[in-house]
Amino acid sequence: MALAYMPLANMALATMPSAVEIARTFESRSFGYKLSDPRQDLFTVYWAWLGHSEQSPWKTTALSKISMLRKTGRLVSGLGDFALSEKAVKAVQKLIGEIEIESLPLPTVTPVSGGAIFVSWRSGPKSVEATAYHDGEILVEALENQRVDEERSMGDPSSMLWWLVQG
Amino acid sequence: MGRHDDETILPEWTLARGIRPDWFENDEKGKEVIQSRAFDESNQEVSCFILEETDGAEGFQRDILPIIEKELEERLRFATVGVRFARACGFWIYRKPEEFHNNRAHVVLCPQQTENISRKQFKRQAREIARKAVPYPV
């Protein structure tokens, strides 16, 4: 069991999703976890679940969040349309599927107005951000200290993510 | 009327945009930062409100934000940015009352041309405006 957690050991604590986000993931996937139930140790359940997953933890987390956003997204007047487009979902799922790096920080996954999806991986001052737009176009950028590294962003997503996890 | 820059929206006015909690992140020093995705938009039209026409930030919080929160089913914060700065970042601003209960204070930010620009360019503009936007409550 401990070996299954090894890829997680190098992760910065800041890359963990928030407790509320984890709880929602569990509630939406019918794991029997309830946010209101104080008897359950959320993080123990979460880490155990990641340990048993066949996918790498970051992929499981990202795909699960995308699935949740797909179910809950809707048009909100005055703010934006958060109903994810199928093309955006397929594009981001393809991107995730093509990345062969098993040990990455858990990504942040949020909707972007107009049916788009945003995924980002962060490690210290570095981050890699991917936005899949409603027509299936994907923009992937590498950033350091919140500034885009234009040259690095010309590369493929996997090379940007290797750069992210290198010290 | 299609995309244009509405000159009745004065440079000294202020715009407010609802910000989802997941559009904030903390930087290395723990400082809260509004992320570019808050001002990014697949169709390149970003909803905002003119504070001068909503009875200021208080009026926006009292009369507009609750309507958006009810639709979203989630609490929101908001950020403000000057009209002059929004234009300097490369946006046109025009009214779209029909997209928010026929409220004239509702506007959209779009590129400074009738056609969409590249996603990379629009993201750059979104990043620039997000960097200077002031979050509320602080």
Interface residues (C-beta under 8 A of the other chain):
Chain A: A14 R74 V76 S77 G78 L79 G80 F82 S85 A88 T108 T110 V112 S113 G114 G115 A116 F118 R122 G124 P125 E129 T131 Y133 H134 D135 E137 L139 E141 N145 Q146 V148
Chain B: G18 R20 D22 W23 E25 N26 D27 E28 V33 S36 R37 D40 E41 S42 N43 V46 S47 F49 I64 I67 I68 E71 L72 L76 E99 F100 H101 H106 R119 K120 K123 R124 R127 R131
